Amino acid sequence: MRKLSLSIAAATALAVSSHASAQTLDLCYDVVAIGGGLFEYTFVCETDAGWAPGMGWRWYIFGDQMSAPSPMTGVSMTSAVPGPWTMLASTGGFHNGPTFAGVLDYWIPITAGETLVWSCTSTAVLLQGDLLFSTIAGTIGGAVAPNFKVATQGCPSACPCACDWDPDPVCDIFDFLAFQNGFVNSDPCACGYDPDPACDIFDFLAFLIEFVIGCP
């Protein structure tokens, strides 16, 4: 991973928002041991109840640690990097942890229910209270940057009904196209149609069966 250095003064100044009443982000995660000293993480990031159109966050760090090495070691993505970002990097200095780059690109949710979902492996197991996250380098639209905020261990299901991948309650061609996009980008939900963790033809075939059956 590339290293991104940030001084204490710069990080503090960039993290400050002028909108004290604005809202921030919540992060939850599930972690399971997969053998060989590795742990599989699935993350879901969403806005809290105060979301408003135009809010945006950038320079996303998870497994963050203040002025010390990140406790989330040996991170390797098992899904696509989420949001507008394109690669996994790392931040060092005042904030320290795995980081999504390009760091100056904003994630601007279109709807209140929009989420960022990603998965990765790590050589560390972080339990409730151990995993912190931050966004730095400013926000837009009245959003507040989480700053060493504690992530919640344990997520409600972030995946849609087996065949309904868009907001309406029916399974149609738009759901098929949304699943296809998720499958190409190794979305963890698209990879969960059969027991193995890989996105493969068996997941695609299982989705087709669910698509024909429809949602309950």
PyMOL commands that set and color helices and strands:
alter all, ss='L'
color gray80, all
select helices_A, chain A and resi 8-15+173-184+201-213
alter helices_A, ss='H'
color red, helices_A
select strands_A, chain A and resi 3-6+25-35+38-47+56-57+60-62+65-66+76-77+87-93+95-101+115-122+132-135+139-140+149-150+152-153
alter strands_A, ss='S'
color yellow, strands_A
deselect
rebuild
show_as cartoon
